[in-house]
Amino acid sequence: MKALLSKAIGGPETLSLDDLPDPVAGKGQVVVAVKACAINFPDVLIIEDKYQFKPARPFAPGGEIAGVIESIGEGVSGWTVGDRVIAVPGHGGLAEKMALGAGQLFRLPEGRSFEDGAALLLTYATTIHALLDRGRLKEGQTLLVLGAAGGVGLAAIELGKAFGARVVAAVSSEEKAAAAKAAGADETLVYGRAPFDKDASKALAEQFKAAVGPKGADVIYDPVGGDYAEPALRSIAWEGRYLVVGFPAGIPKLPLNLTLLKSCDVCGVFWGAFAARDPQANQAHVDRLFRLWSEGKIAPKVTETFAFADGGKAIAKLGAREVIGKVVVRVS
Ligand SMILES: NC(=O)c1ccc[n+]([C@@H]2O[C@H](COP(=O)([O-])OP(=O)(O)OC[C@H]3O[C@@H](n4cnc5c(N)ncnc54)[C@H](OP(=O)(O)O)[C@@H]3O)[C@@H](O)[C@H]2O)c1
């Protein structure tokens, strides 16, 4: 089989399409013929050894896939060859075939494309966990979403609306603001490009405060970090929850006096570890996501697809801050 491999630390241009032996389904495993692999920011980081997981090389990036079961190992029940499935293996998805534990599989609903199926879980499952378990978001509360036209950002807008929140979407361009509006945001604000000096940081805090309103944001969903974090925290409500989701703009430092002044919580979000520690709670979230998808309340926003050989270009585009929604690689 072919796989798009990272053989040395480096950017997307270092990936190469190579031959590997076909995987074999071990005990409790199935082999999935990968049809589509969605790209996420962790793919940008993992090939540069900047992600929290560092797989041994050579490895294929690609954190979430949809495909068809090709063979089934010993001891697997409930699945048959030909079943259409979704999985979030973390890496390895930019390959024609993957051996996966049967417990990692979710059924791709009838009538849904492989591209949409591949683009569902990482973003929405992260976000439902963030908003409900960590953010305790309630109907009628105000949710501020940074990087709101990105993968997890658009998911936060849709889920925020599905849970009855007022959603303020913050993005870096008018085009991204239009995408956030189309996803259901009640209000949008366009921020500048970091780095920010002291005055620009203060001005951004005022911009956030004006957008969320005088009570402040009950929940702030931050998958951006960097110089955006402190101005956003300054717009939080009394007893608000600030969700630390990711750092494409850099890892910020926050003055802790701000948490005292607002009696607010800064909450880390680590969906992969949550799902591993509490699979039942994660499964309940995933079941809810499939229901919301069938009701039309959420839907993956695949804005561009790439050929398998161009998988590196998809990762490069995400790293360059140019993607709206999700990009997906058609593997076979
Ligand atoms: N904690 C978890 O469990 C978990 C799970 C999944 C993903 N994540 C993290 O969430 C973050 C977002 O992931 P994603 O897949 O949604 O990525 P994405 O689609 O690329 O969205 C990230 C957004 O960050 C903003 N941004 C600001 N500065 C940037 C920069 N220098 N480079 C690139 N983007 C920049 C961009 O929005 P604007 O241009 O509008 O600012 C972009 O749309 C990543 O850090 C990822 O690792 C965390």
The ligand as a MOL file (V3000), in Angstrom:
LIG
                    3D

  0  0  0     0  0            999 V3000
M  V30 BEGIN CTAB
M  V30 COUNTS 48 52 0 0 0
M  V30 BEGIN ATOM
M  V30 1 N -7.4550 20.3710 23.1470 0
M  V30 2 C -7.8710 19.4200 22.3450 0
M  V30 3 O -8.3270 18.3550 22.7550 0
M  V30 4 C -7.7870 19.6890 20.8800 0
M  V30 5 C -8.4400 18.8860 19.9320 0
M  V30 6 C -8.3820 19.2560 18.5770 0
M  V30 7 C -7.6480 20.3800 18.1890 0
M  V30 8 N -6.9950 21.0890 19.1570 0 CHG=1
M  V30 9 C -6.2050 22.2810 18.8350 0
M  V30 10 O -7.0760 23.3100 18.4060 0
M  V30 11 C -6.3450 24.2110 17.5840 0
M  V30 12 C -7.1300 24.4700 16.3180 0
M  V30 13 O -7.2160 23.2700 15.5640 0
M  V30 14 P -7.9830 23.2410 14.1580 0
M  V30 15 O -7.7330 21.9080 13.5770 0
M  V30 16 O -9.3570 23.7350 14.3360 0 CHG=-1
M  V30 17 O -7.0960 24.3140 13.3620 0
M  V30 18 P -7.5300 25.4210 12.2900 0
M  V30 19 O -8.6860 24.9410 11.5040 0
M  V30 20 O -6.2850 25.7710 11.5810 0
M  V30 21 O -8.0220 26.6510 13.1830 0
M  V30 22 C -7.1220 27.3880 13.9540 0
M  V30 23 C -7.4290 28.8640 13.8220 0
M  V30 24 O -6.4230 29.5510 14.5750 0
M  V30 25 C -6.2830 30.8620 14.0460 0
M  V30 26 N -4.8700 31.2510 14.0360 0
M  V30 27 C -4.3520 32.2870 14.7060 0
M  V30 28 N -3.0460 32.3790 14.5230 0
M  V30 29 C -2.6980 31.3730 13.7080 0
M  V30 30 C -1.4670 30.9530 13.1590 0
M  V30 31 N -0.3240 31.5920 13.4200 0
M  V30 32 N -1.4650 29.8760 12.3480 0
M  V30 33 C -2.6020 29.2080 12.0830 0
M  V30 34 N -3.8310 29.5550 12.6100 0
M  V30 35 C -3.8660 30.6420 13.4100 0
M  V30 36 C -6.9160 30.8530 12.6540 0
M  V30 37 O -8.0980 31.6520 12.7570 0
M  V30 38 P -8.0240 33.2600 12.5080 0
M  V30 39 O -7.1930 33.4520 11.2790 0
M  V30 40 O -9.4440 33.6260 12.3480 0
M  V30 41 O -7.3710 33.7950 13.7400 0
M  V30 42 C -7.3240 29.4050 12.4120 0
M  V30 43 O -8.5450 29.3110 11.7110 0
M  V30 44 C -4.9810 23.5660 17.3340 0
M  V30 45 O -4.0270 24.1170 18.2020 0
M  V30 46 C -5.2110 22.1070 17.6950 0
M  V30 47 O -4.0360 21.4510 18.0830 0
M  V30 48 C -7.0480 20.7750 20.4620 0
M  V30 END ATOM
M  V30 BEGIN BOND
M  V30 1 1 1 2
M  V30 2 2 2 3
M  V30 3 1 2 4
M  V30 4 1 4 5
M  V30 5 2 4 48
M  V30 6 2 5 6
M  V30 7 1 6 7
M  V30 8 2 7 8
M  V30 9 1 8 9
M  V30 10 1 8 48
M  V30 11 1 9 10
M  V30 12 1 9 46
M  V30 13 1 10 11
M  V30 14 1 11 12
M  V30 15 1 11 44
M  V30 16 1 12 13
M  V30 17 1 13 14
M  V30 18 2 14 15
M  V30 19 1 14 16
M  V30 20 1 14 17
M  V30 21 1 17 18
M  V30 22 2 18 19
M  V30 23 1 18 20
M  V30 24 1 18 21
M  V30 25 1 21 22
M  V30 26 1 22 23
M  V30 27 1 23 24
M  V30 28 1 23 42
M  V30 29 1 24 25
M  V30 30 1 25 26
M  V30 31 1 25 36
M  V30 32 1 26 27
M  V30 33 1 26 35
M  V30 34 2 27 28
M  V30 35 1 28 29
M  V30 36 1 29 30
M  V30 37 2 29 35
M  V30 38 1 30 31
M  V30 39 2 30 32
M  V30 40 1 32 33
M  V30 41 2 33 34
M  V30 42 1 34 35
M  V30 43 1 36 37
M  V30 44 1 36 42
M  V30 45 1 37 38
M  V30 46 2 38 39
M  V30 47 1 38 40
M  V30 48 1 38 41
M  V30 49 1 42 43
M  V30 50 1 44 45
M  V30 51 1 44 46
M  V30 52 1 46 47
M  V30 END BOND
M  V30 END CTAB
M  END
